Amino acid sequence: MTALGSLNEFCWMDLKVRDPSGTAAFLSEALGWCFAVDEEDWRQATKITIGGYQIGSVSDLANPIYPPDMPVHVASAWLLTTSTAALKPRP
């Protein structure tokens, strides 16, 4: 994965949706994001790219690994130096 930004900043998101193709079509049109299945990923995940940088993926909530009543949401990841870095107060 190509990380955007610096340590302690956003680096990845996973859009958890019920209509992956509709979501991809809308966000491609609205934001210019590119969506494509990653053939090298064993999960065959749909990855999101902007300007050649991978920024996330799309997960289908219809997959039986998710509870049927799970709401649509975005899961995000942050690049941290250590797990305790997130717990330290900022000056």
C-alpha positions as CSV (number, residue, x, y, z in Angstrom):
1,M,0.0,0.0,0.0
2,T,1.2,3.5,-0.7
3,A,0.6,5.7,2.3
4,L,-0.4,9.3,1.9
5,G,0.7,11.9,4.5
6,S,2.9,11.5,7.5
7,L,2.9,9.4,10.7
8,N,-0.2,10.0,12.9
9,E,-2.3,10.9,9.9
10,F,-5.1,9.1,8.0
11,C,-3.8,6.4,5.7
12,W,-6.7,4.1,4.7
13,M,-10.4,3.7,4.7
14,D,-12.8,0.9,4.0
15,L,-16.3,1.9,2.8
16,K,-18.8,-0.6,4.1
17,V,-21.8,-0.4,1.8
18,R,-24.7,-2.4,0.5
19,D,-24.3,-1.3,-3.1
20,P,-20.6,-1.4,-4.0
21,S,-21.1,-0.8,-7.8
22,G,-23.5,2.1,-7.2
23,T,-21.2,3.6,-4.6
24,A,-18.3,3.4,-7.0
25,A,-20.2,5.0,-9.8
26,F,-21.4,7.8,-7.6
27,L,-18.0,8.6,-6.0
28,S,-16.2,8.3,-9.4
29,E,-18.5,10.9,-10.8
30,A,-18.7,13.2,-7.7
31,L,-15.1,13.0,-6.5
32,G,-13.1,11.6,-9.4
33,W,-12.1,8.5,-7.4
34,C,-11.1,5.4,-9.4
35,F,-12.4,1.9,-8.3
36,A,-10.9,-1.4,-9.5
37,V,-10.7,-5.0,-8.3
38,D,-7.2,-5.8,-7.2
39,E,-6.5,-9.0,-9.0
40,E,-3.3,-9.6,-6.9
41,D,-5.3,-9.4,-3.6
42,W,-6.4,-12.9,-2.5
43,R,-9.8,-11.3,-1.5
44,Q,-10.2,-9.7,-4.9
45,A,-11.0,-6.5,-3.0
46,T,-12.2,-3.4,-4.8
47,K,-9.5,-0.7,-4.2
48,I,-10.0,3.1,-4.4
49,T,-7.2,5.2,-5.9
50,I,-6.7,8.9,-6.4
51,G,-3.9,10.0,-8.7
52,G,-2.3,6.6,-8.6
53,Y,-2.3,6.4,-4.8
54,Q,-4.4,3.7,-3.1
55,I,-6.5,5.3,-0.3
56,G,-9.0,2.6,0.5
57,S,-11.3,-0.2,-0.4
58,V,-15.0,-1.1,-0.6
59,S,-16.6,-3.9,1.3
60,D,-20.0,-5.3,0.5
61,L,-22.2,-5.6,3.6
62,A,-24.2,-8.3,1.8
63,N,-21.2,-10.6,2.5
64,P,-22.3,-13.1,5.2
65,I,-19.3,-12.2,7.4
66,Y,-21.2,-9.0,8.4
67,P,-24.3,-9.0,10.6
68,P,-27.4,-8.4,8.5
69,D,-28.3,-5.3,10.4
70,M,-24.9,-3.6,10.3
71,P,-25.3,0.0,9.1
72,V,-23.4,1.5,6.2
73,H,-20.3,3.1,7.5
74,V,-16.6,4.1,6.9
75,A,-13.8,2.3,8.7
76,S,-10.6,4.3,8.8
77,A,-7.0,3.6,9.6
78,W,-4.3,5.9,10.9
79,L,-0.6,5.5,10.6
80,L,0.9,5.7,14.1
81,T,4.5,5.3,15.3
82,T,3.3,3.1,18.2
83,S,0.0,2.1,19.6
84,T,0.7,4.3,22.7
85,A,1.2,7.4,20.5
86,A,-2.5,7.8,20.1
87,L,-2.9,7.9,23.9
88,K,-0.5,10.7,24.6
89,P,-2.1,14.2,25.0
90,R,-1.0,16.8,22.5
91,P,0.5,20.0,23.8
